[in-house]
Amino acid sequence: MRRYALTGYAVLLLVACALPFFVSEYRTFQFTLVLIYSIALLGLNILTGYNGQISLGHGAFYAIGAYCAAILMDQAGFPYWATIPVAGAVCLVAGFLFGLPALKLEGLYLALATFALGVSLPQLLKYHHLEKWTGGVQGIVITKPDAPEFLGALGLALNQDQWLYFFTLGVTVVMFLLGWNLLRGRLGRAMMAIRDNHIAAETMGVNNAMVKSLTFGVSAMFTGVAGALGAIAIQFVAPDSFNIFLSLTFLIGIVVGGLASIPGALYGALFIQFVPNIADEISKAAPWAIFGLFLIGFTYLMPMGIAGAIRLGLARLTRKAHNSQPDKS
Amino acid sequence: LDALIHQVLAGLATGGIYASVALALVMIYQATHLVNFAQGEMAMFSTYIAWSLINAGMPYWGAFFLTVGFSFVFGVVVERVIIRPVENAPVLSVVVVFIALLVILNSVTGWIYTYTMKTFPSPFPEQPLFGNKFMSSHEIGAMFVTLVVLLLLWAFFRFTPLGLAMRAAAQNPESSRLVGIRVGWMLALGWGLAAAIGSVAGMMVAPIVFLDPNMMGGVLLYAFAAALVGGIESPGGAVFGGFLVGVLENVLGAFVIGNELKLAVALVLIIGVLIVKPSGFFGKVHVTRV
């Protein structure tokens, strides 16, 4: 099974690398956004899916990442790639600090507090004392990066969209590997133990407070990196693009993609990027109506999301294949 | 000082609206231990219904009571059809369903009525009552309506058998079931009442903030803050919290931090109360048994 999985990921990566040479520039841009969303969803999934802390305000960390990147490029003249680790670090700290008080909040109350964060965020970003940096309501416009020169010298001429796609793909692979390792390791196990039974975890020697705050920080870091990439890809940040519906989009992404599943982040990202595009043709309001129906539908019928359905389907198929052997379970 | 008095009184008027929504939240919390994130959107939807009725030529109060009745039925139906299946599900699923309800109501309203702002009439006269210079008559009227709703609700729970049954169902579902109370229906009734109270709040706030699908976002946040300040299990506390939050919001907004950061007041209040005193001013402290 592990070998199949590895080959599967290799094929997926190959397809991902070949993609921008076969689709239009606009589609390439859309797939860049899919990758960016998948990082953000992985971040939220680490918190909500693996650690059981509900966040309805993860758009806030996405916004912090985006503003970090934009301000560093606009004011400090940072090159675009250098803003990503800074945005990640800032969000790690911000998330950890928000996670400290959030520790005392469980389930519903945490959802409430983060919901409040998500709703009040655009107002905070518009705050006039910060206008010098944030550009107030107007936001900040940044320039799109060009492909580095040496690629052209190697005979691999990429246009801006293609370069951005490959850059994002590289970051995505790094972040997913990071997330995968993290979740398999000590911290990941501690997270899941707390989600399943925090009292038992505590008695087993898991430092609940530390792990939960750290998870919040790590989760915010992923989302912040995605935010920075998003700002670079869209070349623009403004307060009103980070309203509560952004946070809710992320929630929809992980519920539809699959809670506590790493590939689920990718399915969720595909869903939140492409379904509104299709639905937009019906009405401006239709995407959200459809999102809502999907949310309810998935909660009732497919609580493990697309990833869970695929896992279930695969399990059925393989069981059929082994039918000749007696089944122990 | 005049400015301060004006802000406090205006705060009391909006506070009344927050108190109503907070009360609706508390009603649902008491019965099911859930916080309804869609409460604001349900109120907003009801207000649009009222707008349609008034535009169709119905007199204001006729439309008002018809809307309240409709909202009640709507609340009951929502509980029966959408909330029932996740009654015993983990918190996350329930929150997701509430969020789904929120976005569906929001987008469907936008779909039917478009996202442009509409004016909503006030039933109260234009000129200030009793020649006072501090409050508009709509603000006084809204406060009066809120207080009437509170009084009715209190009387309902205190003096009617149905109110008693609902309280019993919320407090101890198993025992209530044993004495023949239909607990499921009591929950649905609670939802209906909450939706009806919400619709009153929506119709009272709409002349102030104008009618648009996102009008309740801020109100809902203040109502959360109000419910938490008062203790999320205490109806009286929710009302007190509502008025307190309304006054705080107005006074701080006008004199201390400026109008731009008004929503942050709610954020700070919510997080502050949850950390310092999670049971609020009037709530009970619960001890969980391992």
Interface residues (C-beta under 8 A of the other chain):
Chain A: T48 G52 I54 L56 P101 K104 L105 G107 L108 Y109 A111 L112 A113 F115 A116 L117 V119 S120 Q123 L124 K126 Y127 H128 I199 I244 F245 L248 L251 V255 L259 S283 K284 A285 A286 P287 W288 A289 F291 G292 L293 L295 I296 T299 Y300 P303
Chain B: H33 L34 V35 F37 I82 P85 V86 A89 V91 L92 S93 V95 V96 V97 I99 A100 L101 L102 V103 I104 N106 S107 V108 G110 W111 Y115 G217 G218 L221 F224 A225 L228 G258 E260 L261 K262 L263 A264 A266 L267 I270 I271 L274 I275 P278 V290
